[in-house]
Amino acid sequence: QVQLVESGGGLVQAGASLRLSCAASGRNVSRYDMGWFRQAPGKEREFVAARRWSDGITNYADSVKGRFTISRDNFQNTVYLQMNSLKPEDTAVYYCNAAGRYQGYWGQGTQVTVSS
């Protein structure tokens, strides 16, 4: 069982930055691939960024590439999403995800609102 708790969301103006945090706990949680997804009202949940456990390789959605950065701390119990140059279209609930070979887990989400 893995538990994920997001924090760091808020209301900011376009062009501002935010850093989201995801505190992870549970058996072998450090060996999961970690990622971020987001969901805006009336839209499907979409992939934002991910970091592979095996080699640390990251992947980003085209819409955030060059603006967002995913990372983990040295103990691999917290994953971050650094968001720069935020745009109104980034407004969504952001969810942390831990993906194992057969099981995935989700956090409760944190709201990010970007005003124009």
Rosetta silent file (secondary structure, phi, psi, omega in degrees, C-alpha in Angstrom):
SEQUENCE: QVQLVESGGGLVQAGASLRLSCAASGRNVSRYDMGWFRQAPGKEREFVAARRWSDGITNYADSVKGRFTISRDNFQNTVYLQMNSLKPEDTAVYYCNAAGRYQGYWGQGTQVTVSS
SCORE:     score description
SCORE:     0.000 S_00000001
   1 L     0.000  132.909 -179.726    0.000    0.000    0.000 S_00000001
   2 E  -122.536  136.967  175.316    1.291    3.421   -1.007 S_00000001
   3 E  -117.423  137.011 -178.383    0.023    6.780    0.174 S_00000001
   4 E  -127.944  131.359 -179.512    0.619   10.020   -1.698 S_00000001
   5 E  -129.329  114.604  179.463   -0.100   13.502   -0.348 S_00000001
   6 E   -88.228  153.800  173.810    0.214   16.532   -2.606 S_00000001
   7 E  -156.785  167.154  174.634    0.775   20.097   -1.460 S_00000001
   8 L   105.127   -5.224  178.077    1.908   23.439   -2.818 S_00000001
   9 L   -70.975  169.157  179.880   -0.987   24.421   -5.046 S_00000001
  10 E   172.728 -171.227  179.292   -2.523   27.854   -4.982 S_00000001
  11 E  -106.328  121.567 -179.451   -3.744   30.891   -6.890 S_00000001
  12 E  -137.110  164.843  176.088   -1.126   32.773   -8.903 S_00000001
  13 E   -88.524  156.765  177.616   -0.952   35.170  -11.815 S_00000001
  14 L   -54.383  137.255 -178.308    0.201   34.213  -15.284 S_00000001
  15 L    94.601  -12.868 -178.923    3.979   34.078  -15.485 S_00000001
  16 L   -79.517  175.694  179.527    4.429   33.091  -11.845 S_00000001
  17 L  -124.090  151.330  173.348    5.997   29.904  -10.488 S_00000001
  18 E  -141.882  150.770  171.514    4.858   27.195   -8.110 S_00000001
  19 E  -121.890  117.272  176.668    6.467   24.060   -6.755 S_00000001
  20 E   -89.230  145.609  177.788    4.217   21.132   -5.992 S_00000001
  21 E  -122.587  146.660  175.716    5.286   18.439   -3.547 S_00000001
  22 E  -131.687  108.559  177.767    4.179   14.838   -3.234 S_00000001
  23 E   -86.824  122.648 -175.702    5.062   13.047   -0.006 S_00000001
  24 E  -112.455  141.832  176.174    5.118    9.292   -0.584 S_00000001
  25 E  -146.950  154.756  179.607    5.027    6.491    1.950 S_00000001
  26 E   132.643  173.118 -177.460    4.548    2.738    1.877 S_00000001
  27 L   -63.012  126.342  175.408    6.332   -0.484    1.086 S_00000001
  28 L    54.613   29.149 -176.982    9.044   -0.080   -1.541 S_00000001
  29 H   -61.658  -28.442 -179.561    7.642    3.288   -2.555 S_00000001
  30 H   -66.832  -14.862 -177.671   11.115    4.402   -3.627 S_00000001
  31 H   -98.040    9.103  176.910   11.039    1.784   -6.400 S_00000001
  32 L   -92.410  144.673  164.606    7.955    3.186   -8.130 S_00000001
  33 E   -66.183  139.705 -177.304    7.956    5.352  -11.196 S_00000001
  34 E  -118.673  143.925 -178.699    6.576    8.724  -10.141 S_00000001
  35 E  -152.962  172.438  176.280    4.520   11.153  -12.148 S_00000001
  36 E  -126.631  136.818  173.172    2.155   14.080  -12.242 S_00000001
  37 E  -126.396  163.894  176.656   -1.206   14.324  -13.980 S_00000001
  38 E  -143.007  155.444 -179.815   -3.741   17.118  -14.082 S_00000001
  39 E  -143.093  120.067  175.578   -7.452   17.479  -14.691 S_00000001
  40 L   -92.975  155.539  179.865   -9.352   20.643  -15.525 S_00000001
  41 L   -55.376  131.246  178.858  -13.136   20.897  -15.053 S_00000001
  42 L    77.636    3.954 -179.080  -14.969   19.148  -17.870 S_00000001
  43 L  -121.353  161.619  177.162  -11.777   17.637  -19.279 S_00000001
  44 L   -75.453  152.785  174.212  -10.062   14.283  -19.083 S_00000001
  45 L   -65.731  133.876 -176.059   -7.139   13.730  -16.783 S_00000001
  46 E  -125.205  151.055  178.133   -3.955   14.266  -18.752 S_00000001
  47 E   -70.182  139.460  178.079   -0.331   13.318  -18.342 S_00000001
  48 E  -116.294  -56.222 -175.837    2.047   16.079  -17.279 S_00000001
  49 E  -159.583  155.119  177.835    5.404   14.606  -16.270 S_00000001
  50 E  -150.635  153.909  176.578    7.022   11.389  -15.052 S_00000001
  51 E  -130.744  121.706 -177.896   10.324   10.150  -13.675 S_00000001
  52 L   -78.678  134.911 -178.018   11.355    6.538  -14.143 S_00000001
  53 L   -65.123  -42.115 -169.740   12.708    4.765  -11.068 S_00000001
  54 L   -61.561  -37.411 -174.879   15.203    2.552  -12.880 S_00000001
  55 L  -138.067   -0.955  177.986   17.308    5.304  -14.418 S_00000001
  56 L    77.536    6.827  179.003   15.767    8.641  -13.499 S_00000001
  57 L   -66.335  136.720 -178.056   14.809    9.467  -17.079 S_00000001
  58 E  -108.667  157.794  178.797   12.038   12.040  -17.253 S_00000001
  59 E  -141.587  142.405 -176.316    9.232   12.592  -19.713 S_00000001
  60 E  -134.274  147.656  170.156    6.992   15.623  -20.219 S_00000001
  61 L   -66.274  146.862 -179.270    3.844   16.526  -22.045 S_00000001
  62 L   -57.204  -33.119 -175.936    4.500   18.856  -24.962 S_00000001
  63 L   -67.883  -19.827 -177.910    2.333   21.516  -23.347 S_00000001
  64 L  -117.884   -5.817 -177.166    4.657   21.849  -20.342 S_00000001
  65 L   -58.811  131.312 -178.318    8.039   20.935  -21.817 S_00000001
  66 L    89.895  -13.759  179.552   10.615   23.578  -21.021 S_00000001
  67 L  -113.275  -34.401 -177.124    8.487   25.084  -18.255 S_00000001
  68 E  -108.352  148.922  177.269    7.943   22.228  -15.778 S_00000001
  69 E  -137.295  128.279  175.914   10.527   20.006  -14.091 S_00000001
  70 E  -100.543  141.604 -179.816    9.918   16.804  -12.147 S_00000001
  71 E  -153.874  166.523  175.853   12.437   15.686   -9.518 S_00000001
  72 E  -130.480  153.529  177.738   12.862   13.537   -6.400 S_00000001
  73 L   -79.205  175.931 -173.573   14.804   14.127   -3.222 S_00000001
  74 L   -64.734  -27.533  179.634   17.835   12.072   -2.205 S_00000001
  75 L   -92.940   -2.295  175.768   15.776    9.662   -0.114 S_00000001
  76 L    58.828   31.857  176.597   13.168    9.289   -2.878 S_00000001
  77 L  -107.301   -3.143  177.182   10.270    9.861   -0.523 S_00000001
  78 E  -137.654  133.369  175.246    9.176   13.159   -2.058 S_00000001
  79 E  -114.966  142.629 -176.181    8.584   14.057   -5.676 S_00000001
  80 E  -120.257  154.263  169.531    8.366   17.645   -6.870 S_00000001
  81 E  -129.477  104.444  175.947    6.924   19.462   -9.830 S_00000001
  82 E   -84.530  121.165 -176.155    8.547   22.832  -10.414 S_00000001
  83 E  -117.061  116.662  178.959    6.225   24.912  -12.570 S_00000001
  84 L  -115.150  161.474  177.860    7.531   28.088  -14.178 S_00000001
  85 L    49.436   49.877 -175.689    5.955   30.573  -16.573 S_00000001
  86 L   -64.032  144.046 -179.985    2.497   29.423  -15.594 S_00000001
  87 L  -119.730  156.095  177.052   -0.354   30.035  -18.003 S_00000001
  88 H   -54.406  -33.648  179.322   -4.118   30.165  -17.425 S_00000001
  89 H   -70.145   -7.641  173.214   -4.419   26.905  -19.346 S_00000001
  90 H   -81.132   -7.813 -179.539   -2.335   25.238  -16.622 S_00000001
  91 L   -60.748  123.889 -177.426   -5.273   25.672  -14.245 S_00000001
  92 E  -178.703  170.092  166.275   -6.273   22.224  -12.996 S_00000001
  93 E   -87.613  126.405 -177.914   -6.188   19.834  -10.098 S_00000001
  94 E  -101.023  129.940 -176.537   -2.748   18.240  -10.093 S_00000001
  95 E  -116.818  134.644  172.128   -2.418   14.626   -9.006 S_00000001
  96 E   -84.558  143.626 -179.083    0.671   12.720   -7.946 S_00000001
  97 E  -133.991  136.833  172.396    0.971    9.164   -9.256 S_00000001
  98 E  -117.117  121.535 -174.277    3.087    6.187   -8.239 S_00000001
  99 E  -116.262  116.147  171.877    3.227    3.457  -10.875 S_00000001
 100 L  -100.014 -175.364 -177.441    4.413   -0.070  -10.173 S_00000001
 101 L   -65.621  -36.107 -176.067    4.445   -3.043  -12.489 S_00000001
 102 L  -124.225   -8.549 -174.619    0.934   -4.162  -11.501 S_00000001
 103 L  -142.030  137.633  175.114   -0.443   -1.429   -9.256 S_00000001
 104 E  -122.247  156.587 -178.137   -0.712    2.327   -9.380 S_00000001
 105 E  -134.187  152.473 -179.620   -1.644    4.857   -6.710 S_00000001
 106 E  -127.329  146.437  169.747   -2.997    8.396   -6.711 S_00000001
 107 L   -82.852 -178.455 -177.045   -2.878   11.295   -4.314 S_00000001
 108 L   -83.119  -14.771  178.916   -5.886   13.436   -3.437 S_00000001
 109 L    95.139  152.170  174.772   -4.854   16.273   -5.728 S_00000001
 110 E  -135.818  135.214 -173.981   -3.927   19.906   -5.213 S_00000001
 111 E   -80.951  130.112  172.177   -5.597   22.840   -6.968 S_00000001
 112 E  -119.149  122.587  178.949   -3.544   25.141   -9.165 S_00000001
 113 E  -124.273  125.362 -178.526   -5.287   28.243  -10.473 S_00000001
 114 E  -116.875  117.037 -179.913   -3.551   30.681  -12.818 S_00000001
 115 E   -90.627  151.563 -179.292   -5.254   34.003  -13.467 S_00000001
 116 L   -89.198    0.000    0.000   -4.710   36.042  -16.609 S_00000001
